[in-house]
């Protein structure tokens, strides 16, 4: 069994059935969409973009 620990996110407050979907964009970045269900049954979602940092610029 694998357990994943994480910190709560403010956009998840009051939501059930939370999912995160990631996909590769044509520009090489990563699209992220987080969705959940509110108590009244409505869907709430937020979209964002992530990227891989340039490791060549990282200190040793």
Buried (B, 14 or more C-beta within 10 A) or exposed (E): EEEEEEEEEEBBEEBEEEEEEEEEEEEEEBBBEBBBBEEEEEEBEEEEEEEEEEEEEEEE
